[in-house]
Amino acid sequence: MPRKIPPDRFDDLIRCATEAFTAQGYRLTQMSGIAEAVGVSKATLYLYVESKDALLWLCLEHADRSAKIPKPDRLPVATPPPGSLADRVAMRIRQVARFEVLSTALTKPRAADIRSELRAVLEELYSLMEDNCRSIRLLERCSDHPELGPLWQLTARGPGRGDLARYVEARMRAGQLRSVENPGLAARIALETVATWAMHIKWDRAPESYEPKSTKAAVIEQICRGLLADRELGAG
């Protein structure tokens, strides 16, 4: 008689594995350690997934899911073919990382209302990071995987950073943002500030006490004050 799998165990497995990959990265995470955390044998673990790569893909797919993760119809979950893990993750990034407000702003030479536009750009960036913080963190930590390292640098980090830098430079040329010697650095400072409070603070070993909604508003306000030209600040 086939062994009956408890209904909640698949959810437990993915959540325990996500914590392990996030804490240790891909190379240092051991299947035996995940099995121990779930409370099963290593042999039992392979009833659910064929390999560590199969498990990593499931973690990346479900990292930010709050609802219970359902057990697939067919087990064990197959190992992704060589090269396909990166392809799957890249497709997911394209589906999620849609900077619609920023993309629209880049089509215009100047903003009709720079304060409102800048806030909208930053709010979009903040929300994207906040809503996908666990999968972003997991991908970053598992960039030691041979397929995911280049993907993290070129696909996950590059486009949003580059578009934000172009936006800041364009609005500086229009005289709507404070002119600085290095617009790219100004954009990077804004990006990393958002990343700290939308995402990294959740893994801080000694985090400040904060309320997410009011913190988001305060972070965006401070960035706006640093970037807006003096006359735009006065207009507010």
Residue frames relative to the residue before (quaternion, step in Angstrom):
aa qw qx qy qz dx dy dz
M 1.0000 0.0000 0.0000 0.0000 0.00 0.00 0.00
P 0.4910 -0.6680 0.4629 0.3138 3.63 -0.84 0.94
R 0.5216 -0.6463 0.4654 0.3060 3.53 -1.08 0.77
K 0.3678 -0.7370 0.5256 0.2127 3.59 -0.82 1.00
I 0.2616 -0.7716 0.5651 0.1297 3.55 -0.85 1.04
P 0.4752 -0.6705 0.4815 0.3045 3.63 -0.75 0.98
P 0.5665 -0.6599 0.3729 0.3232 3.62 -0.88 0.91
D 0.7275 0.4391 -0.2539 0.4621 3.60 1.04 -0.67
R 0.5083 0.7022 -0.4176 0.2722 3.57 1.17 -0.32
F 0.6192 0.5403 -0.3662 0.4366 3.62 0.97 -0.70
D 0.6352 0.5166 -0.3200 0.4768 3.59 0.99 -0.83
D 0.6465 0.5151 -0.3128 0.4678 3.60 0.95 -0.88
L 0.6435 0.5433 -0.3167 0.4364 3.56 0.96 -0.89
I 0.6989 0.4698 -0.2843 0.4583 3.58 0.77 -1.01
R 0.6727 0.4919 -0.3076 0.4591 3.59 0.93 -0.79
C 0.6518 0.4927 -0.3170 0.4817 3.61 0.98 -0.77
A 0.6611 0.5029 -0.3062 0.4650 3.57 0.97 -0.85
T 0.6183 0.5408 -0.3417 0.4565 3.60 1.03 -0.76
E 0.6513 0.5065 -0.3103 0.4723 3.58 0.96 -0.83
A 0.6660 0.5081 -0.3035 0.4540 3.57 0.97 -0.86
F 0.6703 0.4847 -0.3003 0.4749 3.60 0.86 -0.92
T 0.6603 0.5134 -0.3106 0.4516 3.60 0.98 -0.84
A 0.6959 0.4748 -0.2735 0.4642 3.58 1.00 -0.79
Q 0.8280 0.2861 -0.0923 0.4734 3.58 0.88 -0.97
G 0.4658 -0.6399 0.4828 0.3749 3.60 1.14 -0.43
Y 0.6949 -0.4997 0.3217 0.4050 3.55 -1.29 0.15
R 0.7193 0.4899 -0.2816 0.4041 3.58 0.66 -1.09
L 0.7345 0.4399 -0.2436 0.4557 3.59 0.91 -0.86
T 0.5734 0.5852 -0.3893 0.4210 3.59 1.19 -0.32
Q 0.1593 -0.7976 0.5796 0.0493 3.56 -0.81 1.07
M 0.5389 -0.6269 0.4604 0.3234 3.54 -1.04 0.82
S 0.6200 0.5501 -0.3456 0.4399 3.59 1.04 -0.70
G 0.6489 0.5151 -0.3151 0.4630 3.57 1.04 -0.76
I 0.6384 0.5074 -0.3235 0.4799 3.58 1.04 -0.77
A 0.6289 0.5368 -0.3314 0.4544 3.59 0.96 -0.85
E 0.6568 0.5106 -0.3069 0.4624 3.56 0.95 -0.88
A 0.6569 0.5150 -0.3118 0.4539 3.58 0.97 -0.85
V 0.6783 0.4724 -0.2828 0.4867 3.58 1.07 -0.76
G 0.4386 -0.7057 0.4472 0.3311 3.56 1.18 -0.58
V 0.5940 0.5161 -0.3812 0.4853 3.56 1.12 0.74
S 0.5756 -0.5519 0.4548 0.3966 3.55 -1.28 0.10
K 0.6347 -0.5176 0.4017 0.4098 3.55 -1.27 0.35
A 0.6212 0.5423 -0.3415 0.4509 3.59 1.04 -0.73
T 0.6461 0.5139 -0.3192 0.4654 3.58 1.02 -0.78
L 0.5904 0.5864 -0.3609 0.4211 3.57 1.07 -0.75
Y 0.6962 0.4789 -0.2713 0.4608 3.57 1.00 -0.83
L 0.5014 0.5908 -0.4477 0.4462 3.59 1.27 0.20
Y 0.6916 0.4652 -0.2549 0.4902 3.55 1.28 -0.47
V 0.8039 0.0441 0.0163 0.5929 3.59 0.93 -0.90
E 0.5044 -0.6663 0.4615 0.2976 3.55 -1.08 0.71
S 0.8255 0.0149 0.0762 0.5591 3.57 1.03 -0.76
K 0.6731 -0.4673 0.3847 0.4250 3.53 -1.36 0.08
D 0.6268 0.5316 -0.3473 0.4516 3.62 1.03 -0.67
A 0.6284 0.5221 -0.3352 0.4693 3.59 1.02 -0.77
L 0.6621 0.5032 -0.2964 0.4697 3.56 1.00 -0.86
L 0.6370 0.5293 -0.3297 0.4531 3.60 0.97 -0.81
W 0.6442 0.5187 -0.3324 0.4533 3.59 0.93 -0.83
L 0.6451 0.5163 -0.3214 0.4625 3.59 0.94 -0.85
C 0.6450 0.5192 -0.3161 0.4631 3.57 1.00 -0.80
L 0.6642 0.4968 -0.3041 0.4686 3.59 0.93 -0.87
E 0.6633 0.5163 -0.2988 0.4519 3.57 1.04 -0.76
H 0.8099 0.3003 -0.1176 0.4899 3.58 0.97 -0.86
A 0.3469 0.7973 -0.4629 0.1723 3.62 1.23 -0.06
D 0.7819 0.3251 -0.1732 0.5029 3.60 0.94 -0.83
R 0.4367 0.6897 -0.4606 0.3485 3.56 1.24 0.33
S 0.2717 -0.7784 0.5453 0.1512 3.60 -0.75 1.02
A 0.6407 0.5162 -0.3293 0.4634 3.59 1.09 -0.65
K 0.6523 -0.5127 0.3816 0.4075 3.55 -1.23 0.39
I 0.3982 -0.7189 0.5227 0.2267 3.57 -0.93 0.93
P 0.3407 -0.7765 0.4893 0.2039 3.59 -0.52 1.13
K 0.5199 -0.6176 0.4912 0.3271 3.55 -1.19 0.59
P 0.4735 -0.6731 0.4807 0.3027 3.63 -0.83 0.90
D 0.6121 -0.5654 0.4091 0.3718 3.55 -1.21 0.49
R 0.7905 0.2200 -0.1084 0.5612 3.56 1.08 -0.76
L 0.0156 -0.7769 0.6288 -0.0286 3.53 -0.91 1.01
P 0.5457 -0.1721 -0.8195 -0.0314 1.53 -2.16 1.27
V 0.5659 -0.5679 0.4672 0.3728 3.57 -1.24 0.48
A 0.4567 -0.7379 0.4391 0.2325 3.53 -0.76 1.14
T 0.5523 -0.5851 0.4872 0.3395 3.54 -1.27 0.51
P 0.4626 -0.6616 0.4973 0.3176 3.64 -0.85 0.82
P 0.5259 -0.6196 0.4664 0.3492 3.63 -0.97 0.74
P 0.6625 -0.5108 0.3510 0.4207 3.63 -1.13 0.53
G 0.8061 0.2516 -0.2134 0.4913 3.56 -0.85 0.99
S 0.6382 0.5741 -0.3384 0.3855 3.58 1.12 -0.51
L 0.5390 0.6063 -0.4192 0.4075 3.61 1.15 -0.40
A 0.6668 0.4858 -0.2931 0.4833 3.56 0.92 -0.91
D 0.6388 0.5294 -0.3277 0.4519 3.60 1.00 -0.81
R 0.6597 0.5079 -0.3081 0.4604 3.58 0.95 -0.88
V 0.6745 0.4874 -0.2982 0.4675 3.57 0.91 -0.91
A 0.6371 0.5263 -0.3312 0.4554 3.60 0.98 -0.82
M 0.6433 0.5144 -0.3233 0.4658 3.59 1.00 -0.79
R 0.6525 0.5065 -0.3151 0.4673 3.56 0.99 -0.82
I 0.6194 0.5339 -0.3411 0.4636 3.60 1.01 -0.75
R 0.6607 0.5055 -0.3099 0.4603 3.59 0.92 -0.88
Q 0.6528 0.5190 -0.3165 0.4521 3.58 1.05 -0.73
V 0.7447 0.4237 -0.2097 0.4711 3.56 0.98 -0.90
A 0.7547 0.4183 -0.2138 0.4580 3.58 0.78 -1.06
R 0.2434 0.7611 -0.5541 0.2333 3.53 0.42 1.25
F 0.1277 -0.8076 0.5750 0.0304 3.54 -0.29 1.30
E 0.0708 -0.8590 0.5060 0.0316 3.57 0.51 1.19
V 0.6547 0.4990 -0.3193 0.4695 3.60 0.95 -0.83
L 0.6689 0.4948 -0.2936 0.4706 3.57 0.91 -0.93
S 0.6518 0.5174 -0.3194 0.4533 3.60 0.92 -0.86
T 0.6501 0.5054 -0.3126 0.4735 3.58 0.98 -0.81
A 0.6439 0.5288 -0.3208 0.4504 3.59 0.95 -0.86
L 0.6579 0.5307 -0.3099 0.4354 3.58 1.03 -0.77
T 0.6231 0.5359 -0.3528 0.4473 3.61 1.20 -0.28
K 0.6950 0.4539 -0.2602 0.4931 3.60 1.27 -0.22
P 0.4924 -0.6856 0.4446 0.2996 3.63 -0.92 0.82
R 0.7883 -0.0112 0.0104 0.6151 3.60 1.17 -0.53
A 0.5094 -0.6507 0.4742 0.3037 3.55 -1.26 0.39
A 0.4783 -0.6352 0.5184 0.3148 3.56 -1.08 0.69
D 0.7672 0.0298 0.0025 0.6408 3.58 1.11 -0.76
I 0.2672 -0.8258 0.4746 0.1465 3.57 0.04 1.30
R 0.6235 0.5450 -0.3540 0.4347 3.61 0.99 -0.73
S 0.6895 0.4687 -0.2771 0.4776 3.57 0.88 -0.96
E 0.6591 0.5133 -0.3161 0.4496 3.56 0.96 -0.85
L 0.6672 0.5047 -0.3055 0.4548 3.58 0.87 -0.95
R 0.6427 0.5141 -0.3248 0.4660 3.58 0.95 -0.84
A 0.6592 0.5145 -0.3100 0.4524 3.59 0.95 -0.87
V 0.6284 0.5268 -0.3270 0.4698 3.58 1.04 -0.80
L 0.7021 0.4651 -0.2675 0.4681 3.59 0.87 -0.95
E 0.6311 0.5288 -0.3318 0.4604 3.59 1.04 -0.72
E 0.6301 0.5251 -0.3261 0.4700 3.58 1.03 -0.78
L 0.6655 0.4984 -0.2919 0.4728 3.57 0.92 -0.92
Y 0.6552 0.5166 -0.3063 0.4583 3.58 0.92 -0.93
S 0.6828 0.4973 -0.2902 0.4498 3.59 0.84 -0.99
L 0.6339 0.5289 -0.3343 0.4546 3.57 0.98 -0.80
M 0.6825 0.4737 -0.2895 0.4754 3.59 0.91 -0.89
E 0.6650 0.5139 -0.3058 0.4475 3.57 0.94 -0.89
D 0.7034 0.4792 -0.2698 0.4503 3.57 0.90 -0.93
N 0.7787 0.2882 -0.1440 0.5384 3.58 1.15 -0.60
C 0.2421 0.8384 -0.4711 0.1289 3.56 1.26 0.38
R 0.6871 0.4912 -0.3105 0.4360 3.62 0.87 -0.81
S 0.6731 0.4703 -0.3125 0.4776 3.60 0.95 -0.75
I 0.6163 0.5266 -0.3478 0.4711 3.61 1.07 -0.66
R 0.6632 0.4982 -0.2947 0.4744 3.56 0.91 -0.93
L 0.6519 0.5179 -0.3106 0.4587 3.57 0.96 -0.86
L 0.6591 0.4983 -0.3108 0.4698 3.59 0.93 -0.85
E 0.6312 0.5319 -0.3253 0.4613 3.57 1.00 -0.82
R 0.7036 0.4724 -0.2672 0.4588 3.58 0.84 -0.99
C 0.7342 0.3887 -0.2226 0.5102 3.59 1.12 -0.64
S 0.3476 0.7346 -0.5078 0.2858 3.57 1.16 0.53
D 0.5365 0.5845 -0.4225 0.4382 3.58 1.30 0.14
H 0.4696 0.6190 -0.4614 0.4283 3.58 1.29 0.12
P 0.5482 -0.6647 0.3820 0.3343 3.64 -0.79 0.91
E 0.6958 0.4497 -0.2866 0.4812 3.62 1.08 -0.58
L 0.7359 0.4761 -0.2350 0.4201 3.57 1.03 -0.75
G 0.5096 0.6637 -0.4192 0.3522 3.61 1.17 -0.36
P 0.7105 0.4243 -0.2699 0.4923 3.62 0.70 -1.00
L 0.6197 0.5573 -0.3405 0.4352 3.57 1.06 -0.75
W 0.6454 0.5291 -0.3185 0.4495 3.57 0.96 -0.86
Q 0.7082 0.4677 -0.2679 0.4559 3.58 0.87 -0.93
L 0.7899 0.3747 -0.1768 0.4522 3.58 0.80 -1.02
T 0.7811 0.3475 -0.1730 0.4891 3.59 0.92 -0.86
A 0.7363 0.4266 -0.2494 0.4623 3.58 0.83 -0.94
R 0.7776 0.3591 -0.1875 0.4809 3.60 0.89 -0.89
G 0.6785 0.5960 -0.2911 0.3157 3.54 0.90 -0.97
P 0.7331 0.4716 -0.2952 0.3911 3.62 0.50 -1.12
G 0.6817 0.4861 -0.3071 0.4524 3.62 0.78 -0.93
R 0.6523 0.5127 -0.3122 0.4628 3.56 0.98 -0.86
G 0.6754 0.5017 -0.2954 0.4527 3.58 0.90 -0.91
D 0.6628 0.5007 -0.3077 0.4641 3.60 0.95 -0.85
L 0.6458 0.5092 -0.3292 0.4641 3.58 0.97 -0.78
A 0.6356 0.5231 -0.3270 0.4642 3.59 1.01 -0.78
R 0.6568 0.4980 -0.3135 0.4716 3.60 0.97 -0.82
Y 0.6330 0.5298 -0.3311 0.4571 3.57 1.02 -0.75
V 0.6660 0.4968 -0.3059 0.4648 3.59 0.84 -0.97
E 0.6614 0.5070 -0.3134 0.4553 3.59 0.90 -0.88
A 0.6540 0.5226 -0.3146 0.4475 3.60 0.97 -0.87
R 0.7026 0.4445 -0.2810 0.4794 3.59 0.91 -0.85
M 0.5813 0.5376 -0.3817 0.4768 3.61 1.17 -0.38
R 0.6379 0.5180 -0.3259 0.4675 3.59 0.98 -0.81
A 0.6824 0.4772 -0.2782 0.4788 3.57 1.09 -0.75
G 0.4955 -0.6843 0.4095 0.3443 3.58 1.28 -0.07
Q 0.5363 0.6533 -0.3919 0.3633 3.59 1.25 0.22
L 0.7198 0.2788 -0.2120 0.5994 3.57 1.29 -0.30
R 0.6342 -0.5478 0.3914 0.3800 3.53 -1.18 0.60
S 0.3887 -0.7344 0.5084 0.2260 3.59 -0.77 1.02
V 0.0213 0.7781 -0.6263 0.0431 3.56 -0.91 1.02
E 0.6551 -0.5439 0.3585 0.3827 3.54 -1.23 0.43
N 0.8034 0.1748 -0.0656 0.5655 3.59 0.98 -0.80
P 0.2228 -0.8087 0.5308 0.1207 3.63 -0.01 1.25
G 0.6138 0.5643 -0.3508 0.4264 3.57 1.05 -0.72
L 0.6486 0.5061 -0.3098 0.4766 3.55 1.04 -0.79
A 0.6245 0.5351 -0.3357 0.4594 3.58 1.00 -0.79
A 0.6586 0.4973 -0.3006 0.4781 3.57 0.98 -0.85
R 0.6468 0.5234 -0.3156 0.4561 3.58 1.01 -0.82
I 0.6273 0.5249 -0.3323 0.4696 3.59 1.01 -0.77
A 0.6482 0.5061 -0.3134 0.4748 3.59 0.97 -0.86
L 0.6601 0.5207 -0.3019 0.4495 3.57 0.93 -0.92
E 0.7014 0.4640 -0.2770 0.4648 3.58 0.85 -0.96
T 0.6030 0.5412 -0.3614 0.4615 3.59 1.11 -0.58
V 0.6391 0.5032 -0.3130 0.4903 3.56 0.99 -0.84
A 0.6624 0.5211 -0.3104 0.4398 3.59 0.86 -0.94
T 0.6205 0.5597 -0.3416 0.4301 3.58 1.02 -0.81
W 0.7916 0.3488 -0.1709 0.4717 3.57 0.76 -1.06
A 0.6655 0.4779 -0.3156 0.4786 3.61 1.10 -0.48
M 0.8249 0.2199 -0.0559 0.5178 3.57 1.09 -0.69
H 0.7778 0.4169 -0.2419 0.4034 3.60 0.33 -1.24
I 0.5711 0.6143 -0.3898 0.3802 3.60 1.08 -0.63
K 0.6026 0.5896 -0.3545 0.4045 3.59 1.12 -0.59
W 0.7390 0.3478 -0.2145 0.5356 3.57 1.23 -0.40
D 0.3723 0.7226 -0.4949 0.3072 3.57 1.25 0.29
R 0.4700 -0.7038 0.4566 0.2744 3.59 -0.86 0.94
A 0.7810 0.1169 -0.0777 0.6086 3.58 1.17 -0.51
P 0.0164 -0.8635 0.5040 0.0067 3.59 0.60 1.12
E 0.5169 -0.5908 0.5158 0.3430 3.51 -1.25 0.55
S 0.4921 -0.6109 0.5181 0.3408 3.55 -1.22 0.51
Y 0.1610 0.8023 -0.5568 0.1428 3.59 -0.68 1.01
E 0.3411 -0.6934 0.5948 0.2213 3.53 -1.29 0.49
P 0.5094 -0.7198 0.3663 0.2970 3.61 -0.45 1.20
K 0.6946 0.4899 -0.3067 0.4284 3.61 0.78 -0.94
S 0.7062 0.4398 -0.2760 0.4813 3.59 0.83 -0.92
T 0.6020 0.5520 -0.3579 0.4526 3.59 1.13 -0.61
K 0.6238 0.5408 -0.3323 0.4561 3.56 0.97 -0.85
A 0.6729 0.4922 -0.2985 0.4647 3.59 0.87 -0.94
A 0.6705 0.5064 -0.3019 0.4504 3.59 0.96 -0.86
V 0.6425 0.5228 -0.3212 0.4590 3.59 0.98 -0.85
I 0.6755 0.4879 -0.2979 0.4657 3.58 0.87 -0.94
E 0.6363 0.5281 -0.3302 0.4553 3.60 0.98 -0.79
Q 0.6703 0.4997 -0.3051 0.4559 3.59 0.90 -0.86
I 0.6430 0.5023 -0.3290 0.4754 3.61 0.98 -0.77
C 0.6391 0.5276 -0.3289 0.4528 3.58 0.94 -0.85
R 0.6627 0.5082 -0.3083 0.4555 3.58 0.92 -0.86
G 0.6680 0.4981 -0.3013 0.4636 3.57 1.08 -0.63
L 0.7473 0.4247 -0.2168 0.4628 3.57 1.07 -0.71
L 0.6357 0.5696 -0.3504 0.3855 3.60 0.97 -0.76
A 0.5180 -0.6169 0.4962 0.3237 3.54 -1.11 0.74
D 0.6672 -0.5393 0.3300 0.3938 3.57 -1.14 0.67
R 0.6854 0.4881 -0.3120 0.4411 3.61 0.86 -0.85
E 0.6287 0.5203 -0.3338 0.4718 3.58 1.16 -0.59
L 0.6125 0.5270 -0.3460 0.4770 3.58 1.11 -0.65
G 0.6622 0.5128 -0.2982 0.4578 3.55 0.98 -0.86
A 0.6376 0.5443 -0.3284 0.4352 3.55 1.10 -0.72
G 0.6507 0.5270 -0.3193 0.4438 3.59 1.21 -0.52
